[in-house]
Amino acid sequence: MPPSQQFLAWQDYIAPLLDVHLPENVYPEDGFIARQSAWNLGGMLLIQHSSPAFGYARLPEKVRLSPLDHWHIIFLQAGHSWTEVDGRVVQNEPGLVEIRSLGRPFRGRKLETRSVSLIAPVDLFSDHGGLPAASNNVVLGGHRVRLLADYVASVEANLRFFTQDDLASVKERLREMVFEAVTPLVERNGDGDHISDMGLMARARRFITGNIASPDLTAEALCKQLAISRTRLYELFETSGGVANYIRRRRLLAAHAMLADPSDTRKVAEIGAAIGIDSPANFSRAFTQHFGYSPSNVYKYAQEQKSAHMKVLGERTSGSRRPSKACCGRWGCFEAAPKKDG
């Protein structure tokens, strides 16, 4: 790719997640060599990244139009970054860990950097009541963080050797270590409202996940379950784009995971019905509008991967499935974190 097109290509690639710009007195013609690999660990992504300096922002409009209910946990291996949320700026550097919510607006800049990071759904920590809300836009260090960073480095070094059977234990260990490293270090004093919101959101997410296909999953049902008013419920989900939008998004993400699972034998229309959308046309329209590609595309890809995998199994007496990179360079695919064969 010609140097003059490199930054524009990066800008287009990262656009669903961030708006990015070059530093002052740096121009696209100077070239922009960025490298990024995303590894699916079975519901958690590990991202390897290196790039020249650039500025970034996830503004309220992008949060609303491209919602991601995930934590971004960043370990810098080289370089520095500065991120601002609500007027508070934190600086990240090697030896520390930065935690950022992709469900909240932020902006910042970074020097030439190399990093490894984790992108984990908020719901991944729901068994523990969720990470503290005050975890957003913090940089932490210390013994626990060093242990976590060492384990992440070990996972990174062994990515190509893990089999599919290894992933559940790797993800579980990462989940536990992140929670154990972050929770004791995050300041909670004077943040009672945020802690209250955190507990309510954790309960709301569990209820939504457990009733994802129910036609009775409504704002009224949530109010009753949480014992709060509609006004309080709408305030709770305001940064997630509203209650109905959050439920719709979780249903579509669940459908994406079903479609991408080669072992799921249901047809597209049946999966739509399984998440409470009886009309195939409405399901296809909503899915395509959210992800940018149709449910049939995901279904076809999963079946092709299943056929290829069965062919390999037929040709070899033994084999293993390994963690794979995402099927395409779209952050929409990463959001759903589908399982795929490598």
Secondary structure, 3 states (H helix, E strand, C coil): CCHHHHHHHHHHHHCCCCEEECCCCCCHHHCCCCEEEEEECCCCEEEEEEECCEEEEECHHHHHHCCCCEEEEEEEEECCEEEEECCEEEEECCCCEEEEECCCCEEEEECCEEEEEEEEEHHHHHHHCCCCHHHCCEEECCHHHHHHHHHHHHHHHCHHHCCHHHHHHHHHHHHHHHHHHHHHHCCCCCCHHHHHHHHHHHHHHHHHHHCCCCCCCCHHHHHHHHCCCHHHHHHHCHHHCCHHHHHHHHHHHHHHHHHHCCCCCCCHHHHHHHCCCCCHHHHHHHHHHHHCCCHHHHHHHHHHHHHHHHHHHHHCCCCCCCCCECCCCCHHHHHHCCCCCC
